[in-house]
Amino acid sequence: MSDVKDSASVKKKIEDKIINVLKAIFDPEIPVDIYELGLIYEIKIDDEFNTEIIMTLTSPNCPVAESLPKEVEDKVGEVHGVETSKVNIVFDPPWDKDMMSEEAKARFRNDLKKRNGIWN
C-alpha cells in the first residue's frame, strides 16, 4: 500500500511541475497562459511516468495550431520525472471563454481595456 501512496505522491508532484510549465506558455493572441485559458482538458500520467496532455485550441484555425502542441509536448517532456510526453488535440468540447479561470478573465478584461484606452 505504501508503494501506491508513494507513486501517487510522485505523480502529484510531477503534475504540479507540469502545470507550472503550462502556466509559462502563452496564447499569442490572448495575453493569458494556456492553463488559465482553459485549453488544457486533462493531464494523464501513467505508472511509468509517460504523460499525455489532452488539450484544445481556441479554434481549429488557430494560427499556432502546429507550433503550440509541439511546444507543450517539448516543454512537458523536459520536466524532471517525465519519461515521455504526448499531446492530443481535441475539439470536443469546443473551447469557449467560459472555460477561462476567473484570473484569466480578469487579465483578459484588463488587457482589452488597455487596448481600447479604457483605464477604469
N, C-alpha and C positions, 0 to 999 in steps of 0.2 A: 504494500500500500504506500509505503514511503517513496518508492520509485515513481509511482504515478503522480504523487503530490510534487515531487521534485521536477518531473517532466512538465507538469502543468505550470509550475513556477517559472521554469526556464522559458517555456513558450510565452508566458505572460510578459516576461522581461523583454524577449525578442519582439513581441508585438508592440510594446511601448516604444522600443527603439525604432521600429518601422514607422509608427505613427509620427514620431518626431521627424523622421526623414521626409515623410509625405507632407508634413506641415512646412517644409522648406522648398516645396515645388509649387510654383505659382502658375495659374492660368494666365496666358499672355494678354487676354482681352479683359479679364476681370481681376482687379488687384487683391485677390484672395487666394490662399493656398488651396490645393485640390482636396485636402481632407476636410477643411471647414466649408468648402464649397459644396460638399456632398457628393463628389464624384467617386469616392471610394465606397463601394457597397459592402465588401467583405474582405477580411484578411484571414486566409487559411494557412495553418502551419501544421504539417504532419509530424509524425514521431521521429523522422529523420531530419527535421528542420528544413524541409523543402517548403517554399512558400508559394502561395497563389493569391494574387490580388485580383479581385473581381471589381471592375470599375466601369464607369461610363464616361462619356464626353458631353459637353453642353449641347452638342448637336452632332449628327453624323457627318456634317460638312465642316466640322471644326478644323481650322487651319493647322492645328498641331496634331491631327488625328494619327499621323505616323510617328512623329517625334516624341510626343508626350508619353505614350505607353512604353516606348523604348527607354526613355529617361527614368520612368518609375521602375521598370524592371532592372535596369542597371544599378540605380541607387539603392534599391531594396536588396539587391544581390551583394552589395558591399557591406551590409550591416553585419557586424560581428555575431556569429552564431548561425547565420542563414547559410544553408548548404546550396540551394538553388532558388531562383526567383522566376516566376512566370506571371504574366499579366493577361487576363482575359477581359476583353472589351464586350460589354453587353449594352443593349439599348432598351431593355425591358426590365424594370420600368424605365420609361424615358425620364431624363433629368428635367427638373423644373426648379424655380427659385425657392420653393418651399423646402427643398432638401438642404438648403444652406443652414448652417448653425446661426444662432442669434448674433454671435460675434461677427460672423461673416456678413450677415445682412446689415448690421450697423456700419461696418467698414465700407461696404458697397454703397450705402446711402451717403456716407460722408464723402466718398470719392466722387459720386455724382454731383453732390453739392459744390465741391471744389471745381469740378469741370464746368459747371454751369454758372459759376460765380456767386453761388448762394453760400453764405458763411454762417448762418444761424443754426 
